[in-house]
């Protein structure tokens, strides 16, 4: 009986060893596991955060057409009220995607988003993050929180669409493109722009009051600010009306023209041209056959006006003025 108990105990021990061996996990010798930024990099090794506690608004640029002029119409401005426009990562002429992120931004965003190393690379042949990336914008204001990684990426994709998205109101005003569809505005930029426009408008009317009865100066202001010529016999009331329209359209441009310190000399040159005292070839000004400019310069209106303003050229200026009397 004792021998049978010993044999039975041995069989139980042998069975236990066999079960343990069979339940041990099998280790596969395949490709190494992919490494995420969180595993590969410590926080102290990260570049500075590209995220910022800021919100921007992406606003559609209304473009009034000849057919729809009512602001309440659903298609006013060239886009339906419930429509959306899709923007993707631009492609270079070589076929390569535009790199919308800097290397530092890519590294930081991969870390905070828990992505694999180089997951945001534009060069990946498979599972390319950017290939089908889309940003959808509606007709109204589209708010982006730049402290959110995904919305920050949307912001960078929009900035990469340089011909379609104006990066700021300042850029839109200084370098307007007919192709712009939306403009990116900082949270308080609109209020600042409204205040600036009011100041420019009031200043424009104050400056206009100083020359309100000077037909020659008004003509030049209208031509330079409006970009088209006026007739020599333009009436004073017509010129005043045109100035008012220019101020209402863009007071900053009007103010820049009317405050130009070279404006009196430009008026002199324009008047001298009409009276054949100076001649022009294309847009270049000449007096007595000599170009009104310094060495290695072209005698455009602005350059010629500056030339006449130099003390060493005062005799030339006096000579032109004398012939106009």
Buried (B, 14 or more C-beta within 10 A) or exposed (E): EEEEEEEEEEEEEEEEEEEEEEEEEEEEEEEEEEEBBBEEBEEEEBEEEBBEEEBBBBBBBEEEEEEEEEEEEEBBBBBEEEEEBEBBBBEEEEEEBBBBBEEEBBBBBBBBBEBBBEBBBBEBEEEBBBEEBEBEBBBEEBEBBBEEBEBBBBBBBBEBBBEBBBEBBEBBBEEEEEEBBBBBBBEEBBEEBEEBBEEBBEBBBEBBEEBBEBBBBBBBBBBBBBEEEBEEEBEEEBBBEBBBEBBEEBBBBBBBBBEBEBBBBBBBBBBBBEEEBBEEEEEBBBBEEEBBBEEEEEBBBBBBBBBBBEEEBEEBBEEBBEEEE
